[in-house]
Amino acid sequence: MAYPRTFQVLIVCHAFWEGLSRLPALLQKAGCGVHVFGPPGNYVGRSRFISHHHLCSSNADIAIAELQTHLSRADVVYDWIVIGDDPLLYALEKRRSEAWVQALFPSRQGHDGIDFITSKASFIQRCQEQGIRVPAFDICHDHHALTTAAQRLGWPLVVKEAQGYAGLTVSIAKSSADLSNIRCDDGVIAQQFIEGRVGSAAAIYRHGQLIAWFSYYRARTWGDLGPSAAVEFKYFPQLESMLRKLGQLSGFHGMCGIDFIEQQETGDIVLLEQNFRPTLTMDLGRYVDVDFVAAIQCMLARDQDAISSVSDAALLWQQSTTKKPVLPLFPQDVFRALDAGDMKGLFQWCIQPRWWREMNWHEPGLLLFNLRQIAKKCLKS
């Protein structure tokens, strides 16, 4: 079902991320006019569902200044401005004292909300204070503290920088020798390694109120700590109360992702982090009867009657006994197979017609671009 066009949405992006390119189609179904503000050649700008592409500099700081100018001069009143990637969030955080930046952040809790969104240290500390289960951790500012943390938390030790994404600033140290290459100047989080399966959830909030969510195991990832390449849907009863608590803490407004571990010995859910922007699985709710299109309508609704008209049963995930097969994602799973030399995985993409449904046939420009990227990888292999 497509809704009549009611809302205007601006997607602000800077990183070259394929996952965000799935958002315009979802917004268009929800009745949104879709504008994109980003550099030339960006993934999301290739979507056929955008009505306007406002180009900006490939330099993040210059792009932020251009965004300020655009918002001050735009003849469109945007109902929702989506900050689409973490590098952009971190660049905006540097200008947090400016009123227009504070208004742009997807939280109305002032500097506390900005800290919670942009600092993994602030995030894990506040979650622990509020009784959300997180791995045991220490905040370390030098190698002595890091070594002491390792003695307390054990090996292997997970070490995270305060800002980062896609696993790029996460290290897994297996011995004290691995710690010598880790910089602690700006503070790092030393975190207990939890044995278990990694899972994620996609969620939509309206000013801190949970509207819709679904969850899954990360059956395959592109790189050990990288994005999901295949998912296995799973309902986790413990997650909903955790997600509601996270909304209360952040006052978050928009679409986000949550990463967690299902502890091997107990089956308990341990929170790892929250990604405060749309994630690449945002359009998969249809497989488990979670209507993210209706959820977007609910999030953007201007009055309480409109919000109440959306049935919770259509949005909040109810436990299902139907087991779903592992769902590979395109192009991530193909890229994963190429990088890992997984010839069996590549062959499966050739002989499994049900996998082809994930190739975004409704976005021919994006599909063709992804196929060219795959061809380039093949030639390099």
C-alpha positions as CSV (number, residue, x, y, z in Angstrom):
1,M,0.0,0.0,0.0
2,A,1.3,3.4,-0.9
3,Y,0.1,6.5,1.0
4,P,-0.9,9.8,-0.5
5,R,2.1,12.2,-0.6
6,T,2.0,14.2,2.6
7,F,5.5,14.8,4.0
8,Q,8.8,16.2,2.8
9,V,11.9,14.4,3.9
10,L,15.6,15.4,3.5
11,I,18.2,12.7,3.6
12,V,21.6,14.2,4.5
13,C,24.5,11.8,3.7
14,H,28.2,11.9,3.1
15,A,29.6,8.4,3.4
16,F,29.5,6.1,0.4
17,W,27.1,3.6,2.0
18,E,24.9,1.3,-0.1
19,G,22.5,0.5,2.8
20,L,21.1,4.0,2.9
21,S,20.0,3.8,-0.8
22,R,17.1,1.6,0.4
23,L,15.5,4.4,2.3
24,P,14.0,6.5,-0.6
25,A,11.8,3.6,-1.8
26,L,10.5,3.0,1.7
27,L,9.8,6.8,2.2
28,Q,8.0,7.0,-1.1
29,K,5.7,4.2,-0.1
30,A,4.9,6.1,3.1
31,G,3.8,9.1,1.0
32,C,7.0,11.2,1.4
33,G,8.6,13.5,-1.1
34,V,12.3,12.6,-0.9
35,H,15.1,15.1,-1.1
36,V,18.8,14.1,-0.8
37,F,21.7,16.4,0.3
38,G,25.0,14.7,-0.5
39,P,28.1,14.7,-2.6
40,P,28.0,13.7,-6.3
41,G,28.1,9.9,-7.0
42,N,26.7,9.0,-3.6
43,Y,24.8,5.7,-3.4
44,V,21.5,7.2,-2.2
45,G,21.5,9.9,-4.9
46,R,21.2,7.1,-7.5
47,S,17.7,6.1,-6.3
48,R,14.9,6.7,-8.7
49,F,12.6,7.6,-5.8
50,I,14.2,11.0,-5.0
51,S,12.7,14.2,-6.3
52,H,15.6,16.5,-5.7
53,H,19.3,15.9,-5.3
54,H,21.1,18.9,-3.6
55,L,24.8,18.5,-4.2
56,C,27.5,19.3,-1.7
57,S,31.2,19.2,-1.2
58,S,33.1,15.9,-0.7
59,N,34.8,17.6,2.3
60,A,32.7,17.0,5.4
61,D,33.3,20.3,7.1
62,I,32.5,22.3,3.9
63,A,29.4,20.1,3.4
64,I,28.2,21.0,6.9
65,A,28.5,24.7,6.1
66,E,26.7,24.1,2.8
67,L,23.9,22.3,4.7
68,Q,23.4,25.2,7.0
69,T,23.1,27.5,4.0
70,H,20.7,25.1,2.3
71,L,18.4,24.8,5.4
72,S,18.3,28.6,5.8
73,R,17.4,29.2,2.2
74,A,15.3,26.1,1.3
75,D,11.8,26.9,0.0
76,V,10.6,23.5,1.3
77,V,9.7,22.9,5.0
78,Y,11.1,19.5,5.8
79,D,9.0,17.2,8.1
80,W,12.0,15.0,8.8
81,I,15.7,15.6,8.3
82,V,17.6,12.2,8.3
83,I,21.2,12.3,9.3
84,G,22.2,9.2,7.3
85,D,25.7,8.2,8.4
86,D,28.0,8.3,11.4
87,P,30.8,10.4,9.9
88,L,28.2,13.1,9.4
89,L,26.9,12.8,12.9
90,Y,30.4,13.1,14.3
91,A,31.1,16.2,12.0
92,L,27.9,17.8,13.3
93,E,28.9,17.0,16.9
94,K,31.9,19.3,16.6
95,R,29.5,22.2,16.1
96,R,27.1,21.2,18.9
97,S,27.1,24.6,20.5
98,E,25.2,26.0,17.4
99,A,21.4,26.2,17.7
100,W,20.8,24.9,14.2
101,V,22.9,21.8,14.9
102,Q,21.1,21.1,18.1
103,A,17.8,21.3,16.3
104,L,19.1,18.9,13.6
105,F,20.1,16.1,16.0
106,P,17.6,13.3,16.2
107,S,17.1,13.9,19.9
108,R,15.4,16.7,21.9
109,Q,17.4,16.1,25.1
110,G,20.0,18.7,24.5
111,H,23.7,18.0,25.1
112,D,22.9,14.8,27.1
113,G,21.1,13.5,24.0
114,I,24.0,14.5,21.7
115,D,26.5,12.7,24.0
116,F,24.4,9.6,24.2
117,I,24.2,9.5,20.4
118,T,27.8,10.3,19.5
119,S,29.9,8.9,22.3
120,K,30.1,5.2,22.8
121,A,31.6,5.8,26.3
122,S,28.7,8.0,27.3
123,F,26.3,5.5,25.8
124,I,27.6,2.4,27.7
125,Q,27.9,4.3,31.0
126,R,24.3,5.6,30.9
127,C,23.0,2.2,29.8
128,Q,24.7,0.6,32.8
129,E,23.4,3.2,35.2
130,Q,19.8,2.6,33.9
131,G,20.0,-1.2,34.4
132,I,20.4,-2.2,30.7
133,R,22.7,-5.2,30.5
134,V,26.0,-4.4,28.8
135,P,29.3,-6.1,28.9
136,A,31.6,-5.3,31.8
137,F,33.8,-2.4,30.8
138,D,36.4,0.1,31.9
139,I,37.1,3.5,30.3
140,C,40.9,3.8,29.8
141,H,43.1,6.8,29.0
142,D,46.5,5.2,29.0
143,H,48.1,1.8,28.5
144,H,48.5,1.1,32.2
145,A,44.7,1.4,32.6
146,L,44.2,-0.8,29.6
147,T,46.5,-3.5,30.9
148,T,44.7,-3.3,34.3
149,A,41.3,-3.7,32.5
150,A,42.6,-6.7,30.6
151,Q,43.6,-8.3,33.9
152,R,40.1,-7.7,35.3
153,L,38.0,-8.5,32.3
154,G,40.1,-11.3,30.8
155,W,41.2,-12.3,27.3
156,P,40.2,-11.7,24.5
157,L,39.5,-8.1,25.2
158,V,37.3,-5.9,23.1
159,V,38.7,-2.3,22.7
160,K,36.5,0.4,21.2
161,E,37.2,4.1,20.4
162,A,34.6,6.5,21.6
163,Q,33.5,7.2,18.1
164,G,33.4,4.7,15.2
165,Y,31.2,2.7,12.8
166,A,31.2,-0.5,10.8
167,G,33.7,-2.1,13.2
168,L,36.5,0.2,11.9
169,T,37.5,1.4,15.4
170,V,37.0,-1.9,17.3
171,S,39.9,-4.2,18.1
172,I,39.9,-7.6,19.7
173,A,43.1,-8.1,21.7
174,K,44.1,-11.6,22.4
175,S,47.2,-10.9,24.5
176,S,49.1,-8.0,26.0
177,A,51.2,-7.7,22.8
178,D,48.0,-6.7,20.9
179,L,47.5,-3.7,23.3
180,S,50.7,-2.0,22.3
181,N,49.3,-0.7,19.0
182,I,46.2,0.8,20.5
183,R,46.1,4.5,21.1
184,C,44.4,5.6,24.3
185,D,45.0,9.4,24.1
186,D,41.3,10.3,23.7
187,G,40.1,7.4,25.9
188,V,39.0,3.9,24.8
189,I,36.4,1.5,26.1
190,A,37.9,-1.9,27.3
191,Q,35.1,-4.3,27.2
192,Q,34.6,-7.9,28.2
193,F,34.3,-10.4,25.3
194,I,30.9,-12.2,25.5
195,E,30.6,-15.6,23.9
196,G,27.4,-16.0,21.9
197,R,25.6,-15.2,18.6
198,V,25.5,-11.7,17.4
199,G,22.1,-10.2,16.7
200,S,20.7,-6.9,15.6
201,A,17.3,-5.1,15.6
202,A,15.9,-2.4,13.3
203,A,13.6,0.1,15.1
204,I,11.6,3.3,14.6
205,Y,11.0,5.8,17.4
206,R,8.8,8.9,17.7
207,H,10.5,11.3,20.1
208,G,11.7,8.4,22.3
209,Q,8.5,6.3,21.9
210,L,9.1,2.9,20.3
211,I,6.8,2.4,17.3
212,A,8.1,-0.6,15.5
213,W,10.9,-3.1,15.6
214,F,12.1,-6.5,14.4
215,S,15.3,-8.5,15.1
216,Y,17.5,-11.1,13.7
217,Y,20.8,-13.0,14.0
218,R,23.6,-11.7,11.9
219,A,24.1,-15.0,10.1
220,R,27.0,-13.8,8.0
221,T,28.9,-10.5,8.1
222,W,31.1,-8.7,5.5
223,G,34.3,-8.8,7.5
224,D,34.5,-10.1,11.1
225,L,33.2,-6.8,12.5
226,G,31.5,-5.4,9.4
227,P,27.9,-5.0,8.2
228,S,25.4,-7.9,7.9
229,A,25.6,-10.0,4.8
230,A,22.9,-12.4,5.6
231,V,20.2,-12.4,8.4
232,E,18.2,-15.0,10.2
233,F,15.0,-13.5,11.7
234,K,14.5,-14.3,15.4
235,Y,12.1,-12.9,18.0
236,F,13.8,-12.1,21.3
237,P,11.3,-11.5,24.1
238,Q,13.8,-9.6,26.2
239,L,14.4,-7.0,23.5
240,E,11.2,-4.9,23.6
241,S,11.7,-3.6,27.1
242,M,15.3,-2.9,26.4
243,L,14.4,-0.9,23.2
244,R,11.7,1.1,25.1
245,K,14.3,2.0,27.8
246,L,16.8,3.1,25.1
247,G,14.1,5.4,23.7
248,Q,13.5,6.9,27.1
249,L,17.3,7.5,27.5
250,S,17.9,9.1,24.1
251,G,14.6,10.7,23.2
252,F,15.6,9.5,19.7
253,H,13.4,10.3,16.7
254,G,13.8,8.3,13.5
255,M,15.1,4.9,12.4
256,C,18.0,3.1,14.0
257,G,19.8,-0.2,14.6
258,I,20.7,-2.0,17.8
259,D,23.5,-4.6,18.1
260,F,23.6,-7.2,20.8
261,I,24.9,-10.6,21.9
262,E,22.7,-13.6,22.8
263,Q,24.9,-15.0,25.6
264,Q,25.9,-18.6,24.8
265,E,25.5,-20.0,28.3
266,T,22.4,-18.3,29.5
267,G,20.5,-17.0,26.4
268,D,20.4,-13.5,28.0
269,I,20.6,-10.5,25.7
270,V,23.6,-8.2,26.2
271,L,23.5,-4.8,24.5
272,L,26.6,-3.9,22.4
273,E,25.7,-0.6,20.8
274,Q,23.0,1.5,19.0
275,N,23.4,3.0,15.5
276,F,21.5,6.2,15.5
277,R,20.7,6.2,11.8
278,P,18.8,4.0,9.3
279,T,20.5,0.6,8.8
280,L,20.7,-1.5,5.7
281,T,18.0,-4.0,6.9
282,M,15.3,-1.2,7.4
283,D,13.2,-2.5,4.5
284,L,13.0,-6.2,5.7
285,G,10.2,-5.8,8.1
286,R,7.8,-7.1,5.4
287,Y,9.2,-10.6,5.9
288,V,8.0,-10.7,9.5
289,D,4.8,-8.7,9.1
290,V,6.2,-5.5,10.7
291,D,5.0,-2.6,8.7
292,F,7.8,0.0,8.6
293,V,5.9,2.0,6.0
294,A,3.0,2.5,8.4
295,A,5.5,3.2,11.2
296,I,7.0,6.0,9.2
297,Q,3.5,7.5,8.8
298,C,3.0,7.2,12.5
299,M,6.4,8.8,13.3
300,L,5.7,11.8,11.0
301,A,2.0,12.2,12.0
302,R,1.2,15.8,13.2
303,D,-1.5,15.0,15.7
304,Q,-2.4,12.4,18.2
305,D,-5.5,11.2,16.3
306,A,-3.4,10.3,13.3
307,I,-1.0,8.4,15.5
308,S,-3.8,6.5,17.3
309,S,-5.2,5.5,13.9
310,V,-2.3,3.3,13.3
311,S,-2.8,-0.1,14.9
312,D,0.0,-1.2,17.2
313,A,-0.6,-4.8,16.1
314,A,0.6,-3.9,12.6
315,L,3.8,-2.4,13.9
316,L,5.1,-3.9,17.1
317,W,6.4,-7.4,16.3
318,Q,4.5,-10.3,17.7
319,Q,6.2,-13.6,18.3
320,S,5.8,-16.0,15.3
321,T,6.4,-19.7,15.3
322,T,7.1,-19.7,11.6
323,K,10.8,-20.2,11.1
324,K,12.3,-18.1,8.3
325,P,15.2,-19.2,6.2
326,V,18.5,-17.3,6.2
327,L,18.1,-14.3,4.0
328,P,21.3,-13.2,2.1
329,L,21.5,-9.4,1.4
330,F,22.6,-8.0,-1.9
331,P,25.2,-6.8,-2.7
332,Q,26.8,-7.3,0.8
333,D,26.8,-11.1,0.6
334,V,28.3,-11.1,-2.9
335,F,31.0,-8.7,-1.8
336,R,31.6,-10.9,1.3
337,A,31.9,-14.0,-0.8
338,L,34.4,-12.3,-3.2
339,D,36.5,-11.0,-0.4
340,A,36.5,-14.3,1.5
341,G,37.1,-16.4,-1.7
342,D,33.9,-18.2,-0.9
343,M,33.2,-19.9,-4.3
344,K,30.4,-21.9,-2.9
345,G,28.7,-18.8,-1.7
346,L,29.0,-17.1,-5.1
347,F,27.7,-20.3,-6.8
348,Q,24.6,-20.2,-4.5
349,W,23.8,-16.7,-5.8
350,C,23.7,-18.2,-9.3
351,I,21.4,-21.1,-8.5
352,Q,19.0,-19.7,-5.8
353,P,16.2,-17.8,-7.5
354,R,14.7,-16.8,-4.1
355,W,17.8,-14.9,-3.4
356,W,17.4,-12.8,-6.5
357,R,14.4,-11.0,-5.0
358,E,16.9,-9.0,-2.8
359,M,18.6,-7.5,-5.9
360,N,16.5,-4.4,-5.8
361,W,14.9,-4.8,-9.3
362,H,12.7,-1.8,-8.5
363,E,15.9,0.4,-8.5
364,P,17.5,-0.4,-11.9
365,G,20.1,2.3,-11.7
366,L,21.3,1.1,-8.3
367,L,21.2,-2.5,-9.5
368,L,23.3,-1.8,-12.5
369,F,25.8,0.2,-10.4
370,N,26.1,-2.7,-7.9
371,L,26.7,-5.2,-10.7
372,R,29.4,-2.9,-12.1
373,Q,31.0,-2.8,-8.6
374,I,30.9,-6.6,-8.4
375,A,32.4,-6.9,-11.9
376,K,35.3,-4.7,-10.8
377,K,35.9,-6.8,-7.7
378,C,35.9,-9.9,-9.9
379,L,38.5,-8.5,-12.2
380,K,40.7,-7.6,-9.2
381,S,40.4,-11.0,-7.6
